[in-house]
């Protein structure tokens, strides 16, 4: 079954190589309420192309929430509704 063949409540994206996640997020946009992308921290040792590709595709979503309490970081994307973190989970 193709990812685009149905609407998902939550889609979890965590694959290797990391750059493949960009394609999956693009395919899932409009087909999932929430897209959870794991390992989205932007460390200096990461390949710059991957960092820029993430930011480019993430910017296309209406809502973005970054969970940065613990590493690895996770980003939740949606065009349908925001994903709210608790006060303890929010970045200080």
Secondary structure, DSSP 8 states (H G I E B T S, - for coil): --GGGS-EEEEEE--SSTTHHHHHHHHHTTSEEEEEEE-----TTS-HHHHHHHHHHHTTSSEEEEE-SSSS-EEEEESS------TTTS--
